[in-house]
Amino acid sequence: MDELERRIDRMLAIPPYSLPPDARQAALVELLRDELEYAADKNAAYQNYLRHWPTDIRSAEGVADLPYLPVACLKGAVPFSLVEPSEVKRTLTSSSTTGQMPSRIVLDSSTARRMTKGVVSIAQDFIGSARRPYLVVDVPGAVTAGAQLGARDAAIQGLQPFASEVTCCLKSGSEDLELDLQKLLQFAEARRKSRVLVYGFTYILWKHFVKPLRDENRCLDMPDVHILHSGGWKLLQEEAVDKKTFNEGVASVFGCATDRVIDFYGMVENVGVIYPDCPELNKHVPAFADIIARDPLTLRPVRERETGIVQVCSVLPTSYPGHLLLTEDLARVVAYDGCRCGRRGVCFRFMGRVPKAEVRGCGNIERSRQQLH
């Protein structure tokens, strides 16, 4: 395990968007094969799943050839763990549709450390590495680290290494969240000439921050701000708010350029990996991860400019089998290399959820889990 951790750390140390596709594929395949074997040694159910996969993992020539799990396998009352209960430091819980079981992701100290390093490595490529005041568009309780974290809380926590101080600008109202306007204006007045980081869940940022400020024709006059946001687009689409409208609205209340508003795609199950928009509005894959878009009918990787079901890949987790996960999301591959922003590797655009998603294929592993528990 010590040698495996050193190899993962070496991948994390590579500048995230510097590797050409062939070099990245070779490095990822070798490391992921060993991580899958490690995971199989730690969990009999997962070992059973790999044994029933149609091909031997050692014959895989690319990441796309390795066995993947439907993300639904992580949705259960008992977390799918590769570590002893005493080693679990934190459990992350995904957001889920009403009535559905959320994913539960267990982190040991090593995976939690890599999660933080992964997010920092990616984010600093977009916003720089300096610490700065951190404005969280949420309630104060969301920044308190605990043994259980939801998707929003995990995103807020993931950006805290960039914070020199943290301020939350929402409060709990009688029926819903409310903007704490006085607190926000005090923050803005004191930091108008400062570099500032802002994070908010997409829908919350729009509903409880942008709309109240626009209704009062307020501009915070903070041109040196970076606003990161994630999640919640479905609710905005129902209100006919597209990405252009959103970016212009956020920029108008902060008094900054629209390229300072950065949307990122991420999943609790894909811990430590986020996919921010570049100036071309493409999302990018770091050196220690990969994205494969699979044809919904054949499950083969799609070609450039085609849309498929997203498979996320990462070398970061060793506390749960999250290395290769077939999601219930859709993405269009813009290019496998060569974005005009200069970042190497796969770039893609998130296209929404699979209609009435029900990804199948984890029967073998579920039967084994029931036997184990």
Secondary structure, 3 states (H helix, E strand, C coil): CHHHHHHHHHHHHCCCCCCCHHHHHHHHHHHHHHHHHHHHHHCHHHHHHHHCCCCCHHHCCCHHHCCCEEHHHHECCCCCCCCCHHHCCEEEECCCCCCCCCEEEEECHHHHHHHHHHHHHHHHHHHCCCCEEEEECCCHHHHCCCCEEEHHHHHHHHCHHHEEEEEECEEECCCCEEECHHHHHHHHHHCCCCCEEEEEEHHHHHHHHHHHHHHCCCCCCCCCEEEEEECCHHHHHHCCCCHHHHHHHHHHHHCCCHHHEEEEEECHHHCCCEEEECCCCCEECCCCEEEEEECCCCCCECCCCCEEEEEEEECCCCCCCCCEEEEEEEEEEEECCCCCCCCCCCEEEEEEECCCCCCCCCHHHHHHHHHHC
